[in-house]
Structure formats: structure tokens, C-alpha cells
């Protein structure tokens, strides 16, 4: 995700891109560790070291040396970003912040506390949190690294052009694994209630609240997935080439896709409502599964009651285990006929 233009510690104005947090811890080791060099810089009072690879270099504390080597191997081995030249991004600086204070120091203390990944395109820098036992290289961590890597790649490929926030964030999501359709029911509900923000409202200021940011994130990811779903990498490359030629997003968008962004937004909303209808919404909501569980419990209870009643009727028709004529002569009560025969 992205937040507003800002200044931080002499870096001048730059744009941030932030990702919703995940739990972190280190599980992957690398066999060979690249050469380290000490830095004069420090963050939050801790000295940082640096290792360099072919496409990136990592700044880290000594406690995170194994993590840094694993992250470097992961970034150097990145597959080409969809629709972009294979040379981007290049010479990326990745900072592994060892604490929240270090994270704030790099980002200028403007990133919401729930974020754990940040891209700074102007500086070709990404920042990741390693505090609190972060799992930086599990499946979600790798997705986050790829997401921020995509932000840097798109910015470098656009050669200084500014992308609309929804397109920039949606592209990074698309490049890092695609749109998670299981979450689409939330967007369907928001559109039905009229609570989803419009695309052009996602400009310089990304929502600071986590819930609002997740909505904006979902909106962007689903819109770009819909836009590029058919054309794929080739369609994206044609669009980016035209964008660089026109030096403006809207004319290039109209030229390649044949409609304005406002028209596209209406088409996208209709697609979401058609593709993710109310049956899809219900089947992916906790309320639906709770109601289904209650219905199943009720059915089981009704069936059990009916079986018990049926069993009771069957037992009523059975002969007793010891009929009364078996009991003659045992000293119990006897009928008049029994008394007459015994005389």
C-alpha cells in the first residue's frame, strides 16, 4: 500500500508503499554468505552491516546476518516482473529493521504501526521488519518481499511517471501472486452497501486505519486483476509502452483499452457484482457457516427424536420377555382358574 508524499531525514520528498503486517520468524539458512562490510550508519542505536549481491544489497544488524543472506538470495533470484524489462528493479537497497524504532527512523515515522513492509521508489529502497521473531521468508513473507519488489520495478520502468494509486498497488499485488478471490465477497458487500471508495479517491493519501486500508488494497488488487486478466503480460507491456510515449496515464489507458478509467470502474463494479454474487458472499461468510451448522444440528436432533419415537412404538408391540403364563406356580398371584385347578 502507499501513503502520502513526505520528507524523512534529509532524503527529500519520496513516496512510500506499505504492506499489511504478517508474523515473522527465521526458518531458512543459506549455505554461502556474501562478503560483509561494516557501515558507519546505525539505526535506533544499533550498528548495521551490509552484504551485496547481483541485484540488491542488504543492510542489517549482526543478529539478522543469516536472515539477510537468505533475503539477498531470494531477491537476486527473483523472476522477471510481468510486463517489465528483466533489468528492473536493479541496485535495490533492502533494510532489515531490527526494531520498530529503526523502522520508523528509515521511513520518517509516518507509516502506520500495523505495517511491516515499505517500498520507497525514489530511493530504490525497501524496508522490512524483523522485530518480534518475524517470519520473513515464510510464504507470506516472500509474497510481501515480492510485492515491494514489484513497486520498485514498476516505478523504475515508468521513468519518473506517477501511477494512480489503485493501479500501482493493484499491479504489485498481481505481480506477487494475484488477486485472492476468497476475499472478494467483502468487496461485493461494500459495493452493495455503497461503502467502497471510488478508484480516483485513492490518490496521495492511503487510509491510515487498518480496516480502511484493507478495503483500498482489495479494491486495487481486484481492479487490476480484472483489467489484465485477459491481456496478461503482453497487454500490460503494450499499455506501459504507450504510457511512456504519451507521458500521461489517462490518454494511454483510453488508447489501449478503449475506455476511460471512469467507464472501466463501472465495468469493474458490474463484474464484481456478477462474478461474486450473494450466493458467493453467503458461502464465504462466517454467518452462513454458523447458520448451516445450526440447521444441521436441528436436523440431527429431529431425526434422533423421530428414531426414538419409532423405537418406542416397536418395543410396545414386542412380547414381554416373561409372559404371565410363565409365572404359574411360582407363588405369585393366580387367577381363579389357577386356584380351581390346584384344589
N, C-alpha and C positions, 0 to 999 in steps of 0.2 A: 504494500500500500504506500501511498505517498502523502506527504504533508506539505505545508506551505513553504515558500521560498524564505530563506533565513540566512543569518550570518553566524559563524562559530569560530572563535579562537583564531582570528586572523585569516581564515580560509576565504573570506568574502562570501557573497551570496551563492548558495547552491541548493539543489533540490534533493530531498530525501525520499526514499521509498521504504516503507516499513511492512513487516510481515507479522501476523498474529503468532503469539508465542507457542512453543512446544516444550515438553520436559526434556532436559538434556543430560547425558552421561556418556562417558567414553568407552567404546567397546572394540574399536578397530585399531590395530597396530600396523606399522609399515616396516618392512624388512630393512630398508635403507633410508637413512635420514640425511637430507641435503646439508651442505655446509651452513653453519650458523655464523652470524656476526652480531656483535653487541651493538645496540643502538644507544645513542646518548639520550634519546627520548624516554619518557616514562609516563605512565597513566595512573592516576589515583595513587601516587607514591610508590608504584612498583616499576622496576626496570623491565624493559621489553627487549626481546631479541628478534632477529629476522632470519628467515630461510627463503631462498629464491628458487623458482622453477622456470619452466619454459614460458608460461602464460601468466603467472601470478607470483607474488611474494607475500609471505605471511608474517605479521607482527604478533608476538605472543609473549607471555611470561614463561619462566623456566618450568613452572608446574604444568603448563599446557604444551610441552615440547612434542610429545607423542601425538597429541591431537592435531597440532599444527602440521606435522609431517603427513598425517592422514588427509587433512583438508587440502594440502597442497597437491597431493597425488590425485585427489578427487577433481580438483579444479583443472589441473593440467590435462586430465583425461576426459574433459567434457566433450560430448558430441556437438556437432555444429548446431547452432540455433536455427530454428525454422525460418526460411526466407531471408537469412542474413549471410553475408560473406563469412567464410570459415576463419577469417583472421580476427573476428570480433567476438568478445572483447579481448583486448590484449594489454599486457602490463598492468594487471589488476592488483591493487593492494587490498589484502584481507586482514582486518584487525580482529583478533580473538580477545574480546574484552573479558577480563577475569572477574570483574565486579560491576554492579550497577553504576557505581561512581565512575569507573573507567568508561563504561558505555556512554554515559551522559557527557563525559569530557570530550569524547570523539565527536558526538553528534550535536553538541551545543545545548544539551539539556532540554530539547524541545520534543523528543519522541515520547509518546505515551508509555506509561510504566508496563503495560501489558505486551509491548512489542519485544521481539528478540532478534530480529534481523533488519538491517538497514542498508540501503544502497545509496551512494552519493555519486550520481553520474558525472558531475563536473570534475570530480577528483578521481574518477575511475576506482572508487573505493567501496568495499562492502564491510560491514561490521556485524559480527555475530557474538552473542553472549555465551560464555562458558561457565558462568557462576552457578552455584547450587546444583552441582552434579549434572550438567547439561548433556543430553544425548545428541551430540552434534552430527553424528554420522549414522543414526538410525534412518529408517525410511522417510520419516517426516523431516528430519534434519537435512537429509540430502535433497529433498524436494525444496526446502527453504533456500538452501545454497544455490540450487539451480534457478530458483525464482529470482533471487537477487542478481545472479549472473546474467539472466535474461534482461533485466532492467538496464544493466551496464552495456550489454551488447546492443540493444535497440537504440539507446542514446548515442552510442558511438557511430552506429550505422546511419543515423539521421543527421549527423554532421552539424549539430547545433540546433536543429529544428525541435520545437517543443511539441510533444504529442499531447492530445487531450487525455485527461487523467483516466477516463474509463478505458481508452484504447491501450495506454501504457500498462496499466495494471492487468487488464484482461490478457494482453499479449504475454506478460510474464507468467501468468497462470497457465495459459495454453502451452507455452514452451516448457513448463516444468511438470507436465503430466496431464494437462487437460482439465476440463470442467467436471466437477463432481456432481453428476446428475442427482445423486441421492439427496443433495441439499436443495434441489430446485423447488421442492414443494414450499419451502419458506418464501421464496421469491413469488411463487404463484399466489400465496395468501396475501402478501404485501401488495401485489398488483390489484388483486380483487378488492382489497380494502382501500386502495388509493394511497397507500403509505410508502410506496417505493419512490426514492428520489429520481428525478429525471437525469439523463446522462449529462446534459450540459451543466448541471449543478455540481458535478464532481470536477471542479476546476482546481484552483490552487490549494484550497484548504480541505484536507481529508478529515473526516469526522474524528474527534478526539476520543469519544466514547467507544468502548469495545463493541457493543451491540450495533451501534450505527455504522461502525467501520466494517463489521462483518457483512452487513446488508450491502454497502457500497462495493465491497470486494466481490460478493456473489453476483451483483448486477453486472459488474465489469467482466467477470470471467464468463458468464453465460452469454453476454452480448458478443464478445469476440469469438467465442466458440461457434455461435450461430453464423457470424459474419464469414468466418474462414472454414466452416465445416465442409463446404463443397470444393472451393478453390484450393484449399490447403497451402502448402509451401509455395507453389508456383503463383497462385493468386496473390499471396502476400508479397512476394518479390516484385510482381508487376506493380502492385499498389505502392510499395515503398519507392521503387524507381520513379514512378510518376510524381510522388510526393516530393522527392528531392528535386525533380525538374521544375515543378510548379512552385516550390517553396511555400506551399500552403496546404493544410490538411483538407479543408472542405472542397476546393476545386478538384483535387486529386481523387477524393472519395467519390464525387459525382461522376468523374470521368471513367473510373474503373468499375464502380459498382452500379452506376446508372440511377442513383437516387441520392437525395440529400440525407444528411445524418438525422434530421427530424423524421423523414419518411422511413428511414431504416429503423428508428426507435419504435415507430408504430408497428412495423412488420415484426420486429423482435418481440414486442409485447404480445402480439397475437400468437406468435409461435409458442411462447411460454405458456399462454393460456390453453392453447390447443394440445401441445405436447405433454404438459403437466397438468391435466385436468383434476377435478375434485376427487375422482377415484384414486389417482396417483397421490394426491395430498393426504387423503384419509389413510391409505395403505402405508404411508411413511410417517405417520404421526403417533405419538405415544397414546393419545386419547383413543385412537382407533384400536390399537392393540389391547388397551385396557378394557374397552367395551367388548372386544372379541373374547377376551379371557373371561369376563363376567357372563357372557352369553354361553360359552362352553361350560362353565361351572353350573349355570342354571339348567342346561340340557342334561348334564350328567346327573344332577340332583333329581330332575323329573324322571329320568329313566330309572334311577335307583328306587324311587318311590313306587313307580309302576311295577317294577320287578318284585318288590317286597309285597305289594298287594296281590300280585299274581301268585306268588309262592304261598301266601296265606290261604288263598282260595283252594289251591291244590292240596294243601295239607288238611283242610277241612273235609275234603272228600275221601281221604285215606282211612282204612280200617285202623282202629287202635291196636297197639302192639299186644295188649292183653284184654281181649273182649270179656264181657261179663260171664259167659258160659265157661270160660277157662277157670273161673274163680270158684266154681261149685265145690262144696266140700272142704273149703279152706277155712271154715269157721267164720266167714263173714256173714253179712246179711243175706237171707234167702227169700225167695218168693214163696207164695202159698203153695205152689205146685211142688216146690222142693221139700217143704215141711210135710206135705201129704205123703210123698214117696218115701220119706225116711221113717214113717211110722211102721 
